[in-house]
């Protein structure tokens, strides 16, 4: 349910960030422009809340890429740092929006309620064969699910 609902919402959210050239929903190293990103599912955690409600955390990995060709690794990393900061800042804002203005966590199936977003950067690296640098952001979307029949 929520994997198929939330992943496209994260894609749409990332596409709305100025400067990101392309966002894919599957792993890829080939893009039409940079910076670019892809978003894939990670892992999820569930917590028992009450006899009628559970909390679920749906986790996703966003990998952002910047091309090093013609600008070098140092410049590409500096530019990628700015992109990562922008994505994190926008995710913080997204978490605070009310349901009518949010991109992530809207149009959930009956019985699901958006609770929060937690995002943090994790891995950074260079892919020299592809002339890319990469930064990873892990996103956790916390939902409450009503389990009463």
Phi, psi and omega in degrees: 000287191285337175300311184288339178273314189280320182304312177297329177293322177294320176302310180300317178302312181295324178296335180277356180273120182304133176102331178285123188278324183206142178228128179245157179261008177222157180300135180200151173242003180249118180227161180275344179196167183226147004288151179224171183208160164224154180233130179224161179290149175243253180229170176221160182229142175239145177233139177280122179263298181217183178289348182240004187209141175233149172258135177236139176245114177263121184253143180225154175246126173251123175250125180254141184231144174225136183281137180266345182303130177075346180239344179085164183293315183302311180294319180297319179295317179301316180292322179293324176302319179296319179296316180299315178300318180297315180299315180297317178299317180292325175294322176299317178295318180301320181297331184268350181289151175282168189299334181281345182246002184272149173263318182268127178094011177264166177051043177281152177299160179306136178094353179252140178225131177292135177246309183192168175237136172233127180225143177206146176288151178229270186271147173231149177187174178245141174243081189300325181297329180261000183056051181226152163247154187223142172230143182245137173239130176261129182242132175241125178252119182262125179237154171251136180239124176282123183253009177288140180292000000 
